[in-house]
Amino acid sequence: MTEVVAALIWDGDKFMICQRPAHKARGLLWEFVGGKVEPGETKEQALIRECQEELAVTLEVGEVFMDVVHEYPDLTVHLTLFHARIAEGVPQKLEHNDIRWITVDEIDAYAFCPADEEILERLKQGF
């Protein structure tokens, strides 16, 4: 099982979503920013590193919002989604195809990675 972390970053009533690069698995689907936990890292350290690499921002990581296990045809992920806020920097598209800030009401307008579906349902239900 692959340990994956992601950030739920709010700006007022909108949260950040990122579109995966076209050439990667699940290309052009939307997701929360994050990535794999490397050996020797805590989940929080991995999330901070991933956001520096992918967005050029420094995160302040908070509590876990929720975690899910999802089986894709090519891998099984244990995804832990943390509440987080940008402590420093402005998000840049260093890896993603696009970055958007959306409201909960706009979720259905985007095609997300299947692992995020359960999280999105919880957001739509108001946590």
C-alpha positions as CSV (number, residue, x, y, z in Angstrom):
1,M,0.0,0.0,0.0
2,T,1.3,3.5,-0.9
3,E,1.0,6.2,1.7
4,V,-0.1,9.4,0.2
5,V,-0.8,12.8,1.8
6,A,-2.8,15.8,0.6
7,A,-3.7,19.2,1.7
8,L,-7.2,20.8,2.2
9,I,-6.3,24.5,1.8
10,W,-9.0,27.0,2.3
11,D,-9.2,30.7,1.3
12,G,-12.4,32.0,2.7
13,D,-15.2,29.7,1.3
14,K,-13.0,28.3,-1.5
15,F,-10.5,25.4,-1.4
16,M,-7.6,24.6,-3.7
17,I,-7.7,21.9,-6.3
18,C,-5.0,21.0,-8.7
19,Q,-5.2,19.3,-12.2
20,R,-2.8,16.5,-12.7
21,P,-0.4,16.7,-15.7
22,A,-1.6,15.0,-18.8
23,H,1.3,12.6,-19.0
24,K,0.9,11.1,-15.5
25,A,-1.4,8.4,-14.3
26,R,-5.0,9.8,-14.0
27,G,-3.8,12.7,-16.2
28,L,-6.0,15.8,-16.2
29,L,-8.1,14.7,-13.3
30,W,-8.4,17.1,-10.4
31,E,-7.0,16.4,-6.9
32,F,-5.9,17.9,-3.7
33,V,-2.2,18.9,-3.7
34,G,0.1,16.4,-2.2
35,G,2.0,13.2,-3.0
36,K,3.8,10.1,-1.7
37,V,5.4,9.8,1.7
38,E,9.1,9.0,1.3
39,P,10.9,6.6,3.7
40,G,11.9,8.3,6.9
41,E,9.4,11.1,6.5
42,T,6.4,11.9,8.7
43,K,3.2,12.5,6.8
44,E,3.4,16.2,7.8
45,Q,7.0,16.4,6.5
46,A,6.0,14.8,3.2
47,L,3.1,17.2,2.7
48,I,5.3,20.2,3.4
49,R,7.9,18.9,0.9
50,E,5.4,18.1,-1.8
51,C,3.8,21.5,-1.6
52,Q,7.2,23.2,-1.9
53,E,8.1,21.0,-4.9
54,E,4.7,21.4,-6.7
55,L,3.5,24.8,-5.7
56,A,6.5,26.7,-4.3
57,V,4.7,27.4,-1.1
58,T,5.4,26.7,2.6
59,L,2.5,25.0,4.4
60,E,1.4,25.0,7.9
61,V,-0.1,21.6,8.5
62,G,-3.0,21.2,10.8
63,E,-5.3,18.3,11.9
64,V,-6.3,15.3,9.7
65,F,-9.6,16.0,7.9
66,M,-10.0,12.4,6.9
67,D,-8.3,9.4,5.4
68,V,-9.3,6.9,2.8
69,V,-8.0,3.7,1.2
70,H,-8.6,3.4,-2.5
71,E,-7.7,0.6,-4.9
72,Y,-6.7,1.7,-8.4
73,P,-5.9,-0.9,-11.0
74,D,-2.2,-0.1,-10.7
75,L,-1.9,0.7,-7.0
76,T,-3.6,0.9,-3.6
77,V,-3.3,4.2,-1.8
78,H,-3.9,5.2,1.8
79,L,-4.7,8.9,1.4
80,T,-4.5,11.2,4.5
81,L,-6.0,14.6,3.9
82,F,-4.8,17.3,6.3
83,H,-6.2,20.7,7.0
84,A,-3.5,23.1,6.0
85,R,-2.8,26.8,5.2
86,I,-0.2,28.6,3.1
87,A,2.2,30.2,5.5
88,E,4.5,31.6,2.8
89,G,4.4,32.0,-0.9
90,V,1.9,32.2,-3.8
91,P,0.9,28.9,-5.4
92,Q,2.7,28.3,-8.8
93,K,2.0,25.7,-11.4
94,L,5.4,23.9,-11.1
95,E,4.0,20.5,-11.8
96,H,0.2,20.7,-12.3
97,N,-1.7,21.6,-15.4
98,D,-3.9,24.0,-13.6
99,I,-4.8,25.3,-10.1
100,R,-8.2,26.5,-9.1
101,W,-10.0,27.7,-6.0
102,I,-13.5,26.4,-5.9
103,T,-16.5,26.4,-3.5
104,V,-18.1,23.2,-2.3
105,D,-21.0,23.9,-4.6
106,E,-18.7,23.7,-7.6
107,I,-17.3,20.3,-6.8
108,D,-19.5,18.5,-9.3
109,A,-18.2,20.6,-12.2
110,Y,-14.8,18.9,-12.0
111,A,-13.6,15.4,-12.7
112,F,-11.6,14.3,-9.6
113,C,-9.4,11.3,-9.0
114,P,-11.5,8.4,-7.7
115,A,-9.6,8.3,-4.3
116,D,-11.0,11.8,-3.6
117,E,-14.7,11.0,-4.1
118,E,-15.4,10.0,-0.5
119,I,-13.7,13.2,0.8
120,L,-15.6,15.3,-1.7
121,E,-18.9,13.8,-0.5
122,R,-18.0,14.7,3.1
123,L,-17.2,18.3,2.0
124,K,-20.6,18.5,0.2
125,Q,-22.4,17.3,3.4
126,G,-20.7,20.1,5.3
127,F,-18.1,17.9,7.0
